[in-house]
């Protein structure tokens, strides 16, 4: 019988106030189905949406709602809970909870546990899209990430307030899959993985450039998953405002030629190269030294091709295992298979762009293709997709002739 993804893991689930608290009930059930032992701590606000009795029935354990429980605190119960947990998971995490965690408040049980635990802490934001986009929330999230807190989501879509945008809590199945990544088997231990991510910018003049809509989130999720799978992971990142994943070595570049040079220098000492970056195919032939002025006349830009990074890595004497990406708007499989063969890749991950997939969103879906097979990874949060992709890459690499020539 296959091991459950969270078999024996002690999960302390924090539930904060918000309409998404109802999803936490399903999350408890799914955590237990995944093999976890679950204890629940609720904020006072959370109890206005779902009763503690609901979580007690689903978890099989008493629910704590206050720091001032005299019977539990007689034995320093909040410290015991903090020590008990293998994983602290806050879902949903409201804007208020994120702010309080960021400044280190300890005025309720959940905030105190977040401070007192040595276990990994994961937060799953859920709030109105304007609250999520607010500079204060973004600053709090950035600070938590710097301190090692993992942030999952939010997803994009319709919200209880009637608005549409980023701020939805991830679905329970996606949360469990993402949490399991860091606790699963180290399928890439002993391997060196190189990932390229994000867009490239090609300057027109000192203030303008040609770029694309890549956020870099897919590539960063892949680098994070690679490190979680035990790989020695290097990341070459285009111009994006994303934090470096834990355990990942990062080099920043701007243009396609800079990315080309960085990847070609690193590729020979890596076992696997995953080319998730959306590299610009063209650049201006001439870059103006001063800002171009409007004259009322059309301005002509002559474009020349950028170097082909994947093709040049494939032409090395001993290339790493190569995983390319193909972002297409139509005829996805046909174009991807052509690229797989033309560039001599070991695997290609094809993704449809548009319709809230691929660029500028938190979710993706991939069609994985190799010489004699394929597999569809259904739409999910990019962290979940990245973990599934790395599982398949590990299996294909181990079966390949490139699996350790050293």
Steps between C-alpha positions, in 0.01 A plus 500: 500500500638842401598734783267793559653840412479632860512169685561565869559875458363708789327804346392792715233678293432864579166637377451878490191712444364514145240340282762254372499342848234261370763348267717418801246236606559312175875559542496321838326200347744486210802539729385197698437308177862582405619337824550808719402540864324837530443738786314826437546845650240764414510876541198672654407629154505150354241383750255750351506302173540134608449349844782331693278192530521452122879482510499280811276248325714502183842494669418267788680738736390786728512844338683789668365853457663705773831556670315533831377141539585435866484119477725481192737773611560346840761290320606777258273355233594752231866397526403132494299562181789689342736211576248237388468631144707371208332759277308818584248578227284814512209472256330731441748770600323836511665835433483571874672170586779563249558847645511367855738218408727746318541730802527212748182557701425244773159617618301190407570127493568462129740794473682374811536152349646643180765671711561206731531214250818366343293319233466629142222758466280523190233765447220487242367854444130565437352848474344759271711572193557864601615395846742251345638761258543766769861603556477422872391140436767450235766637734386266777507201267848593374626525859352162593663341198837647596462332837438160343119488514357327195214681327261293287282693258272680491305375200307724264127494432160606625478612862218503756486880476415471130837622375737296283878481542784369716405418857318166498629232736658209316291186482573244777642240258749754365603604852568141601700430185715808558561421869593142410772615258733609778436185701517242223787278385814674376470365147764739366752474783858504373406670172572853382210677330513824306177695446445814293194711576319821422503730196790672330501873422663640186579872521382742234642809671585588863131499605322256266533130430339204324379236745225250563239422765682221682482538880770240566277319749509166316878491483537610863253230607709243310820618669327483840372148428842387376663612823221335701567176308861514621674645193788747509304768314618803302263762359568747218225761532387771264369834635228398747405613851490157664685378811768235456363158602662345810815302424535636146803683358386789278658709225308797357517598133307741277542423133484179297873519428578534871278199574668308216846566640399413858329175401780388264757561774303298757353218288812280469513439877128425541316172452166650397407832337137615512448792264187662643596857405302688236807616309445778244558377146599843367684816607545842338793503263601844628445631854469877520738664747240767580124498539317492167278807454160527337521680168161423349663251264497119535801348674641186346667230708714244321508178701759223493475151645633418843714189551313173556590395854352149487655420163842615618477296822392196296808537281742469793726194496320353802173692543290462815154343495300769320147606585359774280181703521264590218243774559241490221161650425391223259599154368682439827613140450608538137721802566642348819593170334669691221708694753585182692644338186655810345691600813589143605330525839440218746162639605284801428231661716238659278264756647205678347520874563192718532166427669657572842773240450877533469611863511406737783295255706545257789384188315623296208443173315770309312513238229826308555640340186804279444614283210269204565233636731308786652302593810254777582539691827159651568448860601623580853705750698846541347667354810292186463578480127871552572508215752329264254735606222808430715368154586473421127838656420664291773351179359589581138853607597567180695390297197713700254851440369601832656439373854843564635786484265738598777 
